[in-house]
Amino acid sequence: MKLNLKNPLVFFDLETTGISISTDRIVEISYLKIFLNGREETKTRRLNPQMHIPEQAIAIHGITDEDVKDCPTFKEIAKSLAIQIEGCDLAGFNSNRFDIPLLAEEFLRAGISIDLSKRKFVDVQTIYHKMEPRNLIAAYKHYCGKDLTQAHSAEADARATYEVLMAQLDNYPELENDIDKLAAFSSFTNNVDFAGRMIYNDKGEEVINFGKYKGKLVKDVLNRDPGYYSWIMQGEFTLDTKQKLTEIRLRMI
């Protein structure tokens, strides 16, 4: 089977210093780019996160401070990476909740303007969890009949994710080979920001998606509690969340 693409599709995976979107950094990024004609392009880069890689993270991916001390920073490769994924849709495993928000955060920190909101996101983990709840290693075994021997190697994980999606399309006739529809099926919520702190309701209005104001319209919260905006801006929220909240606030002026 060949993927039915409207745009090139980039399967990517990140290895990081931890699981915090707002404070952790990328130490390795690998992508598998599928072009409209079926041609494939793979690239892997290790990055200096400019912070200590905690032992808990090293235990997962095996990348140490010594391994990346002479590698470029994300900021140094950000412009070329943005060019490489420009006009592409994105796919990954748990990518909607982690990889895409963290990638967007790194671009913002690097001062690179890239509008990922115009792209379609296919999260293979979400499809898997809706069909057969488990993880990537189990998904690879279940769908592809093979053992993922290099799990937590970004390149191996990106390749495995691509193979799992192809197998999912073979296994589930109800899944349409259409990136727009796969992206819609991959999404649990219609996020305003990548971290999902704000979502759109069925009327297309922005709604708070966490904390004491969960379910309340963002504009109503900003009107009722003027200090809420400052609390978000000064807190450990992602730059993307702060940017989207600022855009809403400016619309209200």
C-alpha positions in Angstrom: 0.0 0.0 0.0 1.1 3.6 -0.7 0.1 6.4 1.5 -2.4 8.8 -0.1 -0.7 12.1 0.5 -1.7 15.7 -0.2 1.7 17.0 1.1 4.9 15.3 2.0 4.6 13.5 5.4 7.4 13.6 8.0 7.5 10.8 10.6 9.7 12.1 13.4 10.8 11.2 16.8 12.6 13.1 19.6 14.9 11.9 22.4 15.0 14.6 25.1 16.3 15.5 28.5 12.9 14.8 30.1 9.2 15.0 29.7 8.5 18.7 30.4 7.5 20.6 27.3 8.3 23.9 28.8 11.7 23.2 30.4 13.3 20.1 28.7 15.3 20.0 25.5 15.9 17.8 22.5 19.1 15.7 22.4 18.3 13.8 19.2 15.8 14.3 16.4 15.3 11.9 13.5 12.8 12.1 10.7 11.6 9.9 7.8 10.2 12.1 5.1 7.8 10.5 2.6 7.4 12.4 -0.6 4.3 12.4 -2.8 6.0 10.0 -5.3 6.9 7.6 -2.5 10.5 8.5 -2.2 11.9 8.4 1.3 14.5 10.6 3.0 15.9 10.0 6.5 18.0 12.3 8.6 19.1 12.0 12.3 20.8 14.8 14.3 22.1 14.8 17.8 21.9 18.1 19.6 23.6 19.8 22.5 20.7 20.7 24.9 22.9 23.2 26.8 21.8 21.5 30.0 22.7 18.3 31.9 21.0 15.2 30.6 19.5 13.6 33.7 20.4 10.0 34.5 16.7 9.0 34.2 16.7 10.2 30.6 20.1 8.5 29.8 18.6 5.2 31.1 16.0 5.4 28.4 17.9 6.6 25.3 21.5 6.1 26.3 22.7 9.6 25.2 25.0 11.3 27.6 26.4 14.8 28.1 29.7 13.6 26.6 28.0 12.2 23.5 26.5 15.6 22.6 29.1 18.1 24.0 30.4 18.9 20.5 27.0 18.7 18.7 25.2 21.8 17.4 22.4 23.3 19.5 18.8 23.3 18.3 19.1 27.0 17.5 21.9 26.3 15.2 19.9 23.8 13.1 16.5 25.4 13.5 16.4 27.3 10.3 17.5 24.4 8.1 15.1 22.1 9.9 12.2 24.5 9.4 13.0 24.5 5.7 13.2 20.7 5.6 9.7 20.3 7.1 8.1 23.4 5.4 4.9 22.4 3.7 4.9 18.9 5.2 2.3 17.2 7.4 3.7 15.5 10.5 3.4 12.1 12.1 4.7 10.4 15.1 4.0 8.2 18.1 2.5 10.2 21.0 3.5 13.2 18.9 0.3 15.3 19.4 0.9 15.3 23.2 4.6 15.5 23.4 6.9 15.7 20.3 5.0 18.4 18.4 4.5 20.7 21.4 8.1 20.3 22.3 9.3 20.9 18.8 7.2 24.0 18.5 8.6 25.2 21.8 12.2 24.7 20.6 11.4 26.7 17.4 10.0 29.5 19.5 13.0 29.6 21.8 15.2 29.7 18.7 13.3 32.7 17.3 12.2 30.8 14.2 8.8 31.6 12.9 7.1 28.4 11.7 3.3 28.0 11.6 2.7 24.4 12.5 -1.0 25.0 13.0 -1.4 24.8 9.2 -0.1 21.3 9.1 -2.0 18.0 9.6 -0.8 15.8 12.5 -1.2 12.1 12.5 -0.5 10.5 15.9 0.0 6.8 15.3 -0.2 6.1 19.1 -3.7 7.7 19.3 -4.9 5.4 16.4 -3.3 2.5 18.2 -4.8 3.3 21.5 -8.3 3.7 20.0 -7.9 0.4 18.2 -5.5 -1.7 20.4 -4.4 0.2 23.6 -0.6 -0.4 24.2 2.8 1.1 23.4 5.2 1.4 20.4 7.1 -1.8 21.1 3.8 -3.8 21.5 2.3 -2.0 18.5 5.3 -2.9 16.3 5.0 -6.6 17.4 1.3 -6.6 17.0 1.0 -4.9 13.6 4.4 -5.8 12.0 5.1 -9.1 13.6 8.7 -7.9 14.5 10.6 -7.0 17.7 11.7 -3.4 18.0 15.3 -4.2 19.0 16.5 -0.5 19.1 13.6 1.1 20.9 14.4 4.6 22.1 16.7 5.2 19.2 15.0 8.1 17.5 15.7 6.7 14.0 14.4 3.2 14.8 11.4 4.6 16.5 10.5 6.9 13.6 10.9 4.1 11.1 8.8 1.7 13.3 6.1 4.4 13.6 5.9 4.6 9.8 5.7 0.8 9.5 3.0 0.7 12.2 0.8 3.3 10.4 1.1 1.4 7.1 0.1 -1.8 8.9 -2.8 0.0 10.6 -4.2 1.0 7.3 -4.0 -2.6 6.1 -5.6 -3.9 9.4 -8.5 -1.5 9.7 -10.7 -1.0 6.5 -12.6 1.8 8.4 -9.4 3.9 8.5 -9.2 6.0 5.3 -5.9 6.4 3.6 -6.3 10.2 3.8 -4.0 12.3 5.9 -6.7 14.9 6.8 -9.0 12.1 8.2 -6.1 10.3 9.9 -5.1 13.5 11.6 -8.7 14.1 12.7 -8.9 10.5 14.1 -5.6 11.0 15.8 -6.8 13.9 17.8 -8.5 13.6 21.2 -9.3 17.4 21.4 -9.2 20.4 19.1 -6.4 22.2 20.6 -5.8 26.0 20.5 -2.2 25.6 21.8 -0.1 22.5 21.2 0.0 21.6 24.9 -3.8 21.5 25.0 -4.2 24.1 27.8 -6.9 25.6 25.7 -9.2 23.9 23.3 -12.0 24.9 20.9 -15.6 24.0 21.8 -18.2 22.9 19.2 -18.8 26.6 18.4 -15.2 27.3 17.6 -14.7 29.3 20.8 -11.5 29.0 22.9 -12.0 27.2 26.3 -9.7 26.7 29.2 -8.8 23.0 29.5 -7.3 22.7 32.9 -7.5 23.9 36.5 -10.2 25.8 38.3 -11.5 27.4 35.1 -11.7 24.2 33.0 -14.6 24.4 30.6 -14.9 28.2 30.9 -14.5 30.5 27.8 -11.0 32.0 27.7 -12.5 35.5 27.0 -14.8 35.2 30.0 -11.9 34.2 32.3 -9.7 37.1 31.2 -12.6 39.5 31.8 -13.5 38.1 35.2 -10.0 37.4 36.5 -7.5 40.0 35.1 -4.7 38.4 37.1 -5.1 35.1 35.3 -3.2 36.4 32.2 -0.2 37.5 34.4 -0.3 34.1 36.2 0.0 32.2 32.9 2.7 34.6 31.5 4.8 34.3 34.7 4.3 30.5 35.2 6.0 27.5 33.7 3.7 27.2 30.7 5.0 26.8 27.2 5.9 29.8 25.0 3.2 28.6 22.6 0.5 28.6 25.2 1.5 32.1 26.3 1.6 33.3 22.7 -1.9 31.9 21.9 -3.3 33.4 25.1 -1.8 36.8 24.2 -3.4 36.6 20.7 -6.8 36.1 22.3 -6.2 38.9 24.8 -5.2 41.3 22.0 -8.4 40.5 20.1 -10.4 41.6 23.1 -8.9 45.1 23.2 
